Amino acid sequence: TALHLAEIETDLGHHDDAEAVIRRIRAEGPQDLQGRARLLLGKIAVIRQELWAEEILSEAAALGLNARDSVSVALLRGERALRNNQLEIAREAMAAAERGAKQVIDRRGPGSRLHASVELLRGDLARATQDIEGAKKAYNRGFELLRSTADPELRLRLTLRVGDLALADGRPDDAMVHWSTAARGFRA
């Protein structure tokens, strides 16, 4: 579908192409795709650190989303808040994502991208508050949750974060190993 094409374009970093597809969906697409299309536009706005990202995420939620997509909104709000050093908003978003993720029944079991994404945000929040041990635990839980799930992009994001923690812990050689592994993975 057009929405899947827009998701692929977004994941490839072709945001302008993804936005063009989303505009087409918004103009011509079925009503039941409008919320998810707006969510994807919100994701692009968060990635680009656009000022109106929160407004787009709120519009997506107002259009009606399933439980999984509602968790994605909370995760994006948390990521945006962390980027803007709004730690209390990030905590609230992480708690909302965690509550929502518990309600989502995943066909693939508990080891899902959704739950691992919550752990990534938890680790990022811990790191932002100088809770290095909490960050390590969260990132490790994220890896554990991904054990039975093929999601290389999220696994590589976690690998980058572990590299960041290694550097903060005074282990630049370990950090370089993690960063190099992630860089090779992202290039593949």
Buried (B, 14 or more C-beta within 10 A) or exposed (E): EBBEBBBEBBEEEBBEBBBEBBBBBEEEBEEEBBBBBBBBBBBBBBBEEBEEBBEBBBBBBEBEBEBBBBBBBBBBBBBBBBBEEBEEBBBBBBBBBBEBBEEBEBEEEBBBBBBBBBBBBBBBBBBBEEBBEBBBBBBBBBBBBBEEBEBEEBBBBBBBBBBBBBBEEEBEEBBEBBBEBBBEBEEE
